[in-house]
């Protein structure tokens, strides 16, 4: 059995969505300074690295991270590889040939190459509005992608986020799928259970 950790390691130099804070560790105690233990304080944005989006992210006053459905975060999932350097349409998803039973999909795209450098890239691949509606109509519970947003950079309408979140679809962003072949897997996505948060970093595992 192959087990894949598809989470991006949190580190100070990592790429973050434009203007958002990255991880910072601040030492409160150090053994080297005579303290009994090393103790750090961690600060980071709620959409840093591999993370989930809660409905409150784009729908003000709606449910936050602690209310996410656990049954959407764990279970069978399909990794679908799409190689075109353009936004993903409903036709692309239809052509991917997912089984009718698939309710969780992780999209492996040309974005994966961006994890090889620390600059934030704005030309990443996301979903189009009709692709988001396709997923909603087919009652998907979770969709993930291999960069820091599920839709185009600075979308003027945010229609993809809004359509998915309004329907209760869990969005997982910032996956590292470089070493994962397309196919069927079991998914465990474990976001930090931060009460009131619009998003939270997550550790995500796949196995076949």
Secondary structure, DSSP 8 states (H G I E B T S, - for coil): --EEE------TTS--STT----EEEEEE-GGGT-SS-EEEEE--TT-SSEEE-GGGTSTTS--GGGS-HHHHEEEEEEEE---SS-B-HHHHHHTT--TT--EEEEE-GGGGGGGSSS--S----B-HHHHHHHHHTT-SEEEESSS-SB-TT-SS-HHHHHHHHTT-EEEE----TT--SEEEEEEEEE---TT-SEEEEEEEEE-
